[in-house]
Amino acid sequence: MKKEELDSLYQAMRDGGFGFLQLEKNFEKVTMIRNNSEFTVSESPSREEHPEKTPESEVQVSEKMHKIFSEHVGVFSFGKKKPAEGMPVKSGELLGLIKGISHHDNVTASSSGKLSSVRVAEGEIVDFGHLLFEITD
């Protein structure tokens, strides 16, 4: 994407109060994450830049890192045992809970693997799209 397009997306994201935005078009993928003052943009290469890549090979690469995002706004608390970076997790294992005004959502591991990153603290207020955990195969 062009810089002007990214700037326009960032402005709309900031004005709308969004913390997470992900767009895909053909073989391009853009992910924007905004947490308070931190802002990250990652852009996958287009097929023209890497013609040897097929959609299947791109999927295999992305499956090695699984990111778990908050699906609701609320207060985060860990499950029975606090997950630590490097510990093994099983698919479906309870990692935490998000308590909102009218809901309680379990946060579970989306796949089995090693917990490579814990991006949330006990008692932290999380928004929709807040990155909570990363798991590697």
C-alpha positions in Angstrom: 0.0 0.0 0.0 1.0 3.6 -0.5 2.0 5.8 2.4 -0.9 8.1 1.7 -3.3 5.1 2.0 -1.8 4.0 5.3 -1.9 7.5 6.7 -5.6 7.8 5.7 -6.3 4.4 7.4 -4.4 5.4 10.5 -6.4 8.7 10.7 -9.7 6.9 10.4 -8.6 4.4 12.9 -7.6 7.1 15.4 -10.7 9.2 14.8 -13.0 6.2 15.2 -11.3 5.0 18.4 -10.3 1.6 16.9 -7.4 -0.3 18.4 -7.1 -3.0 15.7 -7.5 -3.0 12.0 -6.7 -5.8 9.5 -7.3 -5.6 5.8 -6.7 -8.2 3.0 -6.9 -7.6 -0.7 -5.7 -10.2 -3.2 -2.3 -11.2 -1.9 -1.7 -8.1 0.3 -2.4 -8.0 4.0 -2.1 -5.0 6.3 -2.5 -5.2 10.1 -2.6 -2.0 12.3 -2.5 -2.2 16.1 -2.8 0.9 18.3 -2.3 0.6 22.1 -2.3 4.0 23.8 0.9 5.7 22.4 2.2 2.6 20.6 1.3 2.0 17.0 2.4 -0.8 14.8 1.8 -1.4 11.1 2.8 -4.7 9.4 2.3 -5.3 5.7 2.8 -8.6 3.9 4.5 -8.4 0.5 2.3 -8.5 -2.6 2.5 -11.4 -5.0 4.2 -9.3 -7.6 7.1 -8.6 -5.2 7.4 -12.4 -4.4 5.9 -14.3 -7.4 7.3 -17.6 -6.0 4.9 -17.4 -3.1 1.5 -19.0 -3.4 -1.4 -18.4 -1.0 -0.8 -21.8 0.4 2.8 -21.1 1.4 1.7 -17.8 3.0 -0.9 -19.6 5.1 1.7 -22.1 6.3 4.0 -19.3 7.4 1.3 -17.4 9.3 0.1 -20.6 11.1 3.4 -20.8 13.0 2.4 -17.8 15.2 -1.1 -17.7 16.7 -2.2 -14.4 18.2 -5.0 -14.2 20.7 -6.9 -10.9 20.8 -9.6 -9.7 23.1 -13.1 -10.1 21.6 -14.8 -7.7 24.2 -14.1 -4.8 26.4 -13.6 -5.6 30.1 -11.2 -6.3 32.9 -8.7 -9.2 32.3 -7.9 -11.8 35.0 -5.7 -14.9 34.6 -7.1 -18.4 35.0 -6.3 -20.9 37.8 -2.6 -20.6 37.0 -0.9 -17.5 35.6 0.5 -18.3 32.1 4.2 -17.5 31.7 6.3 -17.1 28.6 7.8 -20.3 27.4 5.2 -22.6 29.0 3.5 -25.2 26.9 -0.2 -24.8 26.3 -2.9 -27.0 24.8 -5.6 -26.0 22.3 -8.6 -24.9 24.3 -6.7 -24.4 27.6 -8.0 -21.6 29.7 -5.6 -18.7 29.8 -7.8 -16.0 31.4 -11.2 -14.3 31.7 -12.5 -11.0 30.5 -15.2 -9.6 32.8 -17.5 -6.9 31.3 -20.6 -5.2 32.5 -22.9 -7.9 31.1 -20.6 -10.7 30.1 -17.8 -13.0 31.2 -15.7 -14.4 28.4 -13.1 -17.2 28.7 -9.9 -16.6 26.9 -8.5 -19.9 25.6 -5.5 -21.1 23.6 -6.4 -21.2 19.9 -3.8 -23.9 19.3 -1.3 -26.1 21.1 2.3 -24.9 21.3 4.5 -22.7 23.4 3.4 -19.4 24.9 5.8 -17.0 23.3 4.3 -13.7 24.6 2.0 -12.6 27.4 0.8 -9.1 26.5 -1.7 -8.4 29.3 -1.5 -8.0 33.1 -3.9 -9.1 35.9 -6.6 -6.4 36.3 -5.8 -4.6 33.1 -8.8 -3.1 31.2 -8.7 -4.4 27.6 -10.4 -3.1 24.5 -11.7 -5.0 21.6 -8.7 -6.2 19.5 -6.2 -5.9 22.3 -3.4 -8.4 21.8 -3.4 -10.8 24.8 -1.1 -13.7 24.0 1.1 -15.2 21.2 1.6 -18.9 20.8 4.1 -20.6 18.5 3.8 -24.1 17.2 
